[in-house]
Amino acid sequence: MNLVIDIGNTNVKLATFQSDSIVAKKVVEHSQLIQYLKTINFKKGIVSNVGNVELENKVLSAYSSIIQMSSTLKLPIQSSYLSMETIGNDRLANAVGAFVENPNSNSLIIDAGSCLTFDFIDSTNCYQGGAISTGLNMRFKALNAFTEKLPLLDTTSEKLQLVGNNTNSSIVAGVVNGMVGEIVNTIASYRSKYTSLTIFMTGGDTDFLQSIVGIEKNGIFALENLTLKGLNNILETNVS
């Protein structure tokens, strides 16, 4: 049994795998992780971290059978990215996850989480890179933090409209429609260059965004577990 741990900015996602299939999945708070690990039986594991180095070190110290995710590990894909030492583990895991789902094809991965990231792996299974932008909550927080009067809102504050008829609805319209426009335009730009393109969407805001973006219309595969699947494949590639 494999154990995959993905430490994010707000919580931790865990999954156990039998070969390449998810057996069980759980989301816990940072403070609950070490105690929860005591309830899991596994042979080998991998931990990826984007939000809490101290917690990651505790996991690695407690379990010698768990390896640390990094760009220095052996990967099942090639890469032409010029600064692998600075790439986020989640972006790399997503690229591997797309390779697992659909090898030998041009794939664009859209991760709508704390940040909005776009990553591209080509038909030769080579990771090319992509783009990093602000996520939904970050956009709302930025408007509040860098202005004197604009309130802190979120996607539940107002009904989404094209034309906001007050300050709050204008903020929601600007943030959400702006992000959707960014996603749709980026997809169109990639499709103009790559006629054969598979698009994956993952991340915490996928459920909210998918109906607005138009998953069916834009031919997007929404895969909640793409990052976890990528991490599991990297574990399998490095530990027998």
Stockholm file with secondary structure:
# STOCKHOLM 1.0

chainA/1-240         MNLVIDIGNTNVKLATFQSDSIVAKKVVEHSQLIQYLKTINFKKGIVSNVGNVELENKVLSAYSSIIQMSSTLKLPIQSSYLSMETIGNDRLANAVGAFVENPNSNSLIIDAGSCLTFDFIDSTNCYQGGAISTGLNMRFKALNAFTEKLPLLDTTSEKLQLVGNNTNSSIVAGVVNGMVGEIVNTIASYRSKYTSLTIFMTGGDTDFLQSIVGIEKNGIFALENLTLKGLNNILETNVS
#=GR chainA/1-240 SS CEEEEEECSSCEEEEEEETTEEEEEEEECGGGHHHHHTTCCCSEEEEEESSCHHHHHHHHHHCTTEEECCTTSCCSSEECCSCGGGSCHHHHHHHHHHHHHSCSSCEEEEEESSEEEEEEECTTSEEEEEEEEECHHHHHHHHHHTSSSCCCCCTTSSCCCSSCSSHHHHHHHHHHHHHHHHHHHHHHHHHHHCSSCEEEEESTTHHHHHHHHTHHHHTEEECTTHHHHHHHHHHHHHCC
#=GC SS_cons         CEEEEEECSSCEEEEEEETTEEEEEEEECGGGHHHHHTTCCCSEEEEEESSCHHHHHHHHHHCTTEEECCTTSCCSSEECCSCGGGSCHHHHHHHHHHHHHSCSSCEEEEEESSEEEEEEECTTSEEEEEEEEECHHHHHHHHHHTSSSCCCCCTTSSCCCSSCSSHHHHHHHHHHHHHHHHHHHHHHHHHHHCSSCEEEEESTTHHHHHHHHTHHHHTEEECTTHHHHHHHHHHHHHCC
//
